[in-house]
Amino acid sequence: MPRPLRVGVQLPETERVVRWPEYLAMATAAEQVGFDSIWLGDHLLYAPEDGRPERGPWEVWTMLAALAAATDRVTLGPLVACTAFHSPGLLAKMAATVDDVSGGRLVLGLGAGWNEREFSAFGLPYDRRVSRFAESFEIVHGLLAGERVSMDGSFSRVDDLVLLPPPARRIPIMIGSNGPRMLSLTLPHADSWNTWFDDYGNSPDGFAALNQRISEAAEQAGRDPAQIERSACVAVALDGSGERSAHPDAPPVPGGADLAAHLRDLAAAGADEAILVVSPITEGSIRELAGALAALDAGQV
């Protein structure tokens, strides 16, 4: 019986300091136990909060390139890339490069960003983020579609820009937003949509309700809703460590059979892919989740 949905895992971000050998071990484990994809958050710096010190992850595109070279099968992607961190032409070129290194396994997740601390620390403009995103998105999706792009916008200026070497394929774009304006800008062109677990309560019923909103937004944008794949992040707690804190209104799912049943229900609610945000996130946790994947594959829930 084929798996009812693809299942990915988000690797560590700022839960603790994780060095390259551990990332490599986790990615290797994810491929070995049957995950379909691995994802990395795109952030630069977090302010102290809830008793936690200031912290920041590794730069996402450098890490994605390394993982692309070190893996063979899994899809890779940023969850999601902030368009404000790079000029749009450079962002598209980095995506094309990582996709080529991976042999065509990149999904380009895109968003406008929200964490004001990293914007101010790195000297990035925080105002009018959606308007800035709109111009960047137009340039990026045009370049990835094989177009030559010129724009003299309010925030972005490019002159007869083209991606060379040309990408070997059209890289799929995933949008990570539920905002009406962001959806209206992106759904005419996006291949998939992703939502974080606290946006739908980490429940299949909550996802079904939000998914219906996305279908309606797709129709309003002139798209057949069936053309847009649906992706849901799922909070999973394998122990009580609380390494990854869940939203109080989105209780995490335990592992094992409970997780397999949850994923099957999520597929029934319209999800094409589930991305597990696991606490704790370690190589051991990834291997422990193999049982839930096997149960899902076998239809034992």
C-alpha positions in Angstrom: 0.0 0.0 0.0 1.5 3.4 -0.9 2.1 5.9 1.8 -1.0 8.3 2.0 1.2 11.4 2.2 4.9 12.3 2.1 6.6 12.8 5.5 9.5 15.1 6.2 11.4 16.3 9.2 12.8 19.7 10.2 16.4 19.5 11.4 17.6 21.6 14.4 17.5 25.3 14.3 18.2 27.0 17.7 17.3 24.3 20.2 21.0 23.9 21.0 24.3 24.3 19.2 24.5 21.6 16.5 27.6 21.1 14.4 27.9 19.8 10.9 28.7 16.2 11.9 25.4 15.9 13.8 23.5 17.5 10.9 25.0 14.9 8.6 24.2 12.0 10.9 20.6 13.2 11.2 20.2 13.6 7.4 21.7 10.2 6.8 19.3 8.7 9.4 16.3 10.4 7.7 17.2 8.8 4.4 17.8 5.4 5.9 14.5 5.2 7.8 12.3 6.4 5.0 11.6 10.1 5.4 10.8 11.8 2.1 12.2 15.3 2.9 14.4 17.3 5.3 14.0 21.0 6.0 15.9 23.8 7.6 14.5 27.1 9.0 15.9 30.3 7.6 16.7 32.7 10.4 19.7 34.7 11.5 19.3 35.7 15.1 16.7 35.4 17.9 16.4 37.8 20.9 16.4 36.3 24.4 13.0 35.1 25.4 11.4 32.8 28.1 14.6 32.5 29.9 16.5 31.4 26.8 19.7 33.3 25.8 20.2 35.1 22.5 20.7 32.4 19.8 21.0 31.9 16.1 21.2 29.0 13.6 23.7 28.4 10.8 23.1 30.1 7.4 20.5 28.0 5.7 21.8 28.1 2.0 25.3 27.0 3.0 23.8 24.1 5.0 21.4 23.1 2.3 24.2 23.0 -0.2 26.2 20.7 2.1 23.2 18.5 2.7 22.5 18.4 -1.0 25.9 16.9 -1.7 25.7 14.5 1.3 22.3 13.0 0.5 20.9 11.0 -2.4 17.1 10.7 -2.2 15.3 13.1 0.1 13.8 16.4 -1.0 15.5 19.4 0.6 14.2 22.9 1.3 14.2 26.0 3.5 11.2 26.3 5.8 10.9 28.9 4.5 13.5 31.2 2.9 13.0 34.9 3.9 13.1 37.0 0.7 14.4 40.0 2.7 17.7 38.3 3.4 19.0 38.4 -0.2 18.4 40.3 -3.4 15.8 38.3 -5.4 18.2 37.6 -8.3 20.8 36.2 -5.9 18.1 34.2 -4.1 17.0 32.5 -7.3 20.6 31.8 -8.3 21.4 30.2 -4.9 18.2 28.0 -5.3 19.3 27.0 -8.8 22.7 26.1 -7.6 21.5 24.0 -4.6 19.0 22.3 -6.9 21.8 21.3 -9.3 24.0 20.0 -6.5 21.1 17.9 -5.3 20.2 16.5 -8.7 16.9 18.2 -8.7 15.6 17.7 -5.1 15.0 21.3 -3.9 11.7 22.8 -3.0 12.0 26.6 -2.7 9.9 27.6 0.3 9.4 31.4 0.5 8.1 33.9 3.0 8.3 37.5 4.0 9.9 37.1 7.5 8.6 38.2 10.9 11.4 38.3 13.4 12.2 42.0 13.8 15.4 41.3 15.9 17.3 39.7 13.1 16.2 42.4 10.6 17.5 45.2 12.8 20.7 43.3 13.8 21.7 42.6 10.2 20.6 46.0 8.9 17.7 44.8 6.9 14.6 46.9 6.3 11.6 45.7 8.3 8.9 48.1 7.0 6.4 47.2 4.2 7.5 43.5 4.2 4.7 42.2 2.1 5.2 44.9 -0.5 8.9 44.1 -0.6 8.1 40.4 -0.8 5.8 41.0 -3.7 8.5 42.5 -5.9 11.0 39.8 -4.9 8.6 37.0 -5.5 7.8 38.3 -9.0 11.5 38.3 -9.9 12.2 34.9 -8.4 9.3 33.0 -9.9 10.0 34.7 -13.3 13.7 33.7 -13.2 12.8 30.1 -12.2 10.3 29.9 -15.0 13.1 30.6 -17.5 12.3 34.3 -18.2 14.5 37.3 -18.6 13.4 39.7 -16.0 13.6 43.5 -15.8 12.0 45.6 -13.0 12.3 49.1 -11.8 10.3 48.7 -8.6 10.0 50.6 -5.3 12.4 48.1 -3.7 13.9 46.0 -6.4 15.7 46.9 -9.6 17.0 44.4 -12.1 17.9 44.9 -15.7 17.5 42.0 -18.2 18.3 39.5 -15.5 18.7 35.8 -16.5 19.8 32.7 -14.6 22.9 31.2 -16.2 23.7 28.4 -16.2 20.0 27.7 -16.7 18.4 25.4 -14.1 18.0 21.8 -15.3 14.3 22.0 -14.4 11.7 24.4 -13.1 12.3 24.5 -9.4 9.0 24.1 -7.4 8.0 27.0 -5.1 6.3 26.6 -1.8 4.6 29.5 -0.1 4.7 29.6 3.7 1.9 32.1 4.7 -1.8 32.2 5.5 -2.2 35.9 5.1 -4.9 36.9 2.5 -2.6 39.4 0.7 0.3 37.0 0.6 -1.9 34.3 -0.7 -3.3 36.5 -3.4 0.2 37.4 -4.5 1.6 33.8 -4.5 -1.2 31.3 -5.2 -1.3 32.2 -8.9 2.2 30.8 -9.2 3.0 28.6 -6.2 3.3 24.8 -6.5 2.6 24.2 -2.8 1.5 25.8 0.4 2.8 25.2 3.9 1.4 26.1 7.3 3.0 25.9 10.8 1.3 23.7 13.5 0.1 26.5 15.7 -1.8 28.1 12.8 -4.2 25.1 12.6 -4.0 23.8 16.2 -1.9 20.8 15.3 -5.1 18.8 14.6 -6.5 17.2 11.5 -9.8 19.0 12.0 -8.0 22.3 12.3 -6.0 21.6 9.2 -9.1 20.7 7.2 -10.7 24.1 8.1 -7.6 26.0 7.1 -7.2 23.9 4.0 -10.6 24.9 2.9 -9.7 28.6 3.2 -6.6 27.9 1.0 -8.8 26.3 -1.6 -11.1 29.3 -1.6 -8.1 31.6 -1.9 -6.8 29.6 -4.8 -10.1 29.9 -6.7 -10.1 33.6 -6.1 -6.5 33.8 -7.5 -7.7 32.0 -10.6 -6.1 28.6 -9.8 -7.6 25.2 -9.7 -7.1 24.2 -6.0 -6.1 20.8 -7.0 -3.0 22.2 -8.7 -1.6 23.4 -5.3 -0.1 20.8 -2.9 -0.7 21.2 0.8 2.0 20.8 3.5 1.5 20.9 7.2 4.1 21.2 10.0 3.3 18.8 12.8 4.6 19.3 16.4 5.7 15.9 17.8 6.9 15.3 21.4 8.8 12.0 22.0 9.5 12.9 25.6 8.9 15.7 28.1 12.1 17.5 27.3 10.4 20.5 25.8 13.4 21.1 23.6 11.0 22.5 21.0 8.2 24.4 22.7 4.8 23.9 21.3 2.0 26.5 21.2 -0.4 26.1 24.1 -3.3 25.9 21.7 -1.5 23.3 19.6 -0.6 20.3 21.8 2.1 18.1 20.3 1.4 14.6 19.1 3.2 11.6 20.7 5.2 9.2 18.6 4.5 5.6 17.6 1.0 4.5 16.6 -0.6 7.8 17.7 1.6 9.7 15.3 0.9 7.2 12.4 -2.9 7.6 13.1 -2.5 11.4 13.2 -0.7 11.5 9.9 -3.3 9.3 8.2 -6.0 11.6 9.5 -4.1 14.6 8.3 -3.9 13.0 4.8 -7.7 12.5 4.9 -8.0 16.2 5.8 -6.2 17.2 2.6 -2.5 17.2 3.4 0.0 16.0 0.7 3.0 16.3 3.0 3.6 16.5 6.8 6.8 18.0 8.1 7.6 16.8 11.6 8.9 19.3 14.1 10.2 16.9 16.7 11.1 17.4 20.4 13.9 16.4 21.0 15.4 16.6 17.5 18.3 14.2 17.5 19.5 11.3 15.3 18.0 9.0 17.9 14.6 10.7 17.6 14.7 10.4 13.8 15.4 6.7 14.0 12.7 6.2 16.6 10.2 7.7 14.2 10.8 4.8 11.8 8.1 2.8 13.5 5.5 5.4 12.8 6.5 5.6 9.1 6.4 1.8 8.8 2.9 1.7 10.4 1.7 4.5 8.0 3.2 2.6 5.0 1.5 -0.6 6.1 -1.8 0.9 6.8 -1.8 -0.4 10.3 -3.7 2.6 11.8 
